[in-house]
Every structure is written in structure tokens, then in C-alpha cells.
Amino acid sequence: MTGVILIVDDEPDIASTVAFNLEREGFRTLTTDFGRKALELAAGDPRPDLVVLDLMLPDMSGTEVCRQLRSSPDTRRIPILMLTAKTDAIDRVVGFEVGADDYVTKPFSVRELTLRVKAILRRSHPEETESNTLRFGVLQVDIAGHRIWVSDEEVGLTALEFRLLTTLVKRRGRVQTREALLNHVWEMSGDVTTRTVDTHVRRLRKKLGQASAYIETLRGVGYRFRPEAPE
């Protein structure tokens, strides 16, 4: 697997360790210890395929960096893995709320971090054979292009939100437990909990607007995409 990984961390030892191990796996890396420089590199050339982002930076918080990456049309689809010493559950939830795709706490296993990077990139780059377009009511999904439209207006989703949506659509009419979604969408659940699923479904519904009603909640069980489009 190849690609460009942007590493944003103000601890030189950690940044160099992560870069060394990712480069050993065939990735090209870019590094910076400042949030504003990270925003510049993320929008530049080469465009990174993934950002490994620390939450505590000298000039701005990693949370704000993530929020700005998600708000820009040029960078909103770049997957983000947060790497941080903050271990409180609320910090993890906030990270997912602003658009992170995964969350790893320090100290961490370099092997696990590398596997998570690869898992995120697999989710972000579907097989070329998956080139069909899904249509359901006012919702249209271009799987190969990683794009969706609601009532003919394009909606920007993160890579993880897109995978969550396509999983639900493809399995429409069938109940998906939170555990099943964790296994399929996140692939490596690690310390990701079922609360994470609820957080992402809530964000996804907000972005889908009129199409949000297609995702039904079955209390105590999980979620289900409606079996038939409303007339």
C-alpha cells in the first residue's frame, strides 16, 4: 500500500518514529509541528491521503485543525487519525464530532497505528469494481467517486461517514447492530465503543437533511436503513 501521510505532532521523537515506520511500509510522509502549517500542507501538492493529527499543538488545537480540514472543500475528504495523550472519553467523542475517522492514545503501539492507517485507507479507497451508483428516494450515492447527493445537491461526507452510509444502504431493510457496524465500518474496533457508532450516525443524519429519515433507530438493538424509498 502506498500514499502520502501528513504527520502533525510537536513531539519530534514521536513524529520521527511514526514517519520512519510508515515509510518502511511504503508510504511517503510529510511532518510539521504546527497546526497552521498542517492546514497549508493538507491543501497543497502532494495532497495527503491521510493525516495523523495530535490534539495538543503549540499554535492551535488539533480539534480546530480537524474542524478546518472538514470545512474546506479541498480537504474535507482526507481521512484523519487523531494521535493524542488525552485519554478521557469526552476528548474521544469531541474528536469524532469534529470529523476524525479514528483515535489512538499515547503511549501507543507503532504496529497498531500502522494497521489502523492501512485500515482507514482501505475504507477510503474502495475496489475499482465497486463502480455502481445507488439511488434511494432523494438520495444518490456514487460509490466509485465517493460522492453523494440529496435532492440533487451534493453533500460532503468524511471517508468514514461515507462507508457508514453505504454499508447501511447496501444492507437496507436489515437491522445492523452497533457491534456489526463497528466490525464492518471501523474494521479494527480497538478502544472504539458503540457510543462512537451513535455519534457518527447522529452526524451523518445531520448532514443528510431530508434523507436522514431513511436511517431508523431500533432502541437497544441498532440501526436500519428503510427497506423501501418513500413515494
N, C-alpha and C positions, 0 to 999 in steps of 0.2 A: 504494500500500500504506500502511495506517495502523496505529497501535498505540502502546503506551506502552513506552518503553525506559528502563530504570534503568541509569545510568552510575555506576560506583563506581571512583573514581580520586582519589588525593591530590595529583595534579599539576593545578592549576587550568587551565593553558593547554591541556592535553590534554583535560580534561573539557569545557571550553567549546568547543573545536574539534569534538570528536565530537558534542556536543549541537547545535551550530549546523548541521552538515552533515546530521544525521539529521532535524532539524526542517525543513530545507529540502526533504527528501524526503517530508514529510507526517507524520512521527512526532511524538508528544509525548514529552518527556524529563523524567526526574527525575534529580537528581545528588546524590551525597554522597561525602565522602572518608573515611568511617569504616565499617568492616565491620558493627558492631552496628546502626548506623542503616540500613545496606543491608538487613539482615535484617528490620528493622521495616517499611521501605518495601515490601519484596517481599511481605510478608504483609498489607499494608494495602489501601486503596482510593484510587485505582485499582490493581488488581493488574497489575504489569508483564507485557508479553508476551515480554520478553527482558531479560536482564541482561548488560551489558558490564562485566566484573569484572577489576580489576587484582589481581595477586598480592601486591604489597607495599603494605600499608596500615598506618597508624600504630597501630591498636589490636588488630588480629588479622590473620592471613594470609588472603589471598584463597582459598587452598586450604581453610581452615577455614570460611570463609563458604560456599563451594560445598558442602562436606560437610553443613553445617547446612541449607542450602536443600534439598538432596536428601533429607534425613532427615525433613523436615516434610511431612505430607500436604497442607498448604495451598500449598506452594511447590515440591514435588518435580518437577512437570511443566513448570516455567518453564525455557525454554532458556537456557543460559549460554555466553557467548563470553568467553574469558579474553584479556585485553589486557595484555601484560607485557613488561618489558625482559629477563626471563630467557629465554635462548636455548638452554640446554642441553637435550638430548633427554630427559634424565631428568625435567626440570621439565614438559615437554610430556606425557610419559607419566603422571606423577602427576596432572596436571590432568585428563586423560581418565579416570584411575582413579577420581577422586572425583566424576566426573559431568559434566565440561564437554562441551559439544557442538562447540565449535570453539576454536581457539587462534591468536591473532595476536600477533606480536612487534613491539616498538618498536625502531627507528622504523618506522612503517607508512604505507601509502597510505590516505588517507581514502576514496578511491573503492573500494579493495578491501574495506575494513572495511564500508562501506555495502552492497556487493554480498553480502558474507558474512552480514550481518544479514538481508538480504532472503531469501537462500537458506535460512537457518535457519528463518525464519518461514514460508516456503512449505512446508518439510518438516513444520512443526509444525501447520499448518492445511490438511489435505487438502481437495480439492474436495468440495462438498456431495453430488455424485453418488456419491461413494465411501461408501455408507452400509450396505454389507452386513456381515454377521458371518461370520468364518471360524472353522470348527471343525475340529480335527485332534486325535484322541485325547483326552487330558485338557486340551488347550489350546483356549481360546476367545478370539477377538480381535474386539473391536468397533471397526471402523476409524473410523467417524464419531465415536465417543465417546472414541477414544484410550485404551481400557481393555482389559486382558487378564485372564484368569483361568486358573489351573492347578488342576485338580481342584476347581473351584467356589470357589477362594479367589483374591481379586483380588491382582495383583502390580503394584507401582508401577514404571514404566519412565520413563526420560527420553525426550524427544521423539526424540532420535537413536536410542536403543535401540529405540524403537517402530518407527521407519522401517526400521531394520535387520532387525528380526524380520519385519515384514510383507513386506519385499522377499524374504526367504528363503522365507517360507510361500507367497507367490504364485508363486514360481518353483520350488516343491518338485519334487524329482526331477532338477533340472538343476544342474550344477556352476556355482558362482559364483566366479570368480577374485577375488582381493583387489582387483585393478585395476578389475574390473567393479563391485564393491561400492563402491569409492571414488567412481567416476563417478556411480553412481546414488544412493547414500545421502548422500554428502557433497556431491555436485554440483560443488563447487569444491575440488579436492584441495589446491592450493597447496603448502604445505610439509607437508601431512599425508601420512604414509607408510603402506605396507602394514602396518607394525607397529601402527599405530593401529587397523586393522581387527581384528587379533588381540586387542588389548587390549579392544575393545568386545565382541567375540564372547565372550571369557572372562567379562567382567562380565555379559553377557546370560545365558549359561549358568548362572552362579551364581544369578541371580535366578529363572530358570525352574525350578530344582529338578528335580522329576520329569520335566518336559518337556525338560530340557536334552539328553537323548539323541537328540532329534529332529534336532539340528544335528550333522551329521557332518563331520569334518575329513578332507580329502584332502591328504595331505602333499605339499608342493611345488606344489600347484595352488590350493586354496582351500577353500570350504565348500559343503555341500549339505544342504538340508532333506530328510528322508526322504520318499520318494515315496508311501508308504502308512503310515497310522497303525497301530500295533501293536494286536493284539486283546487 
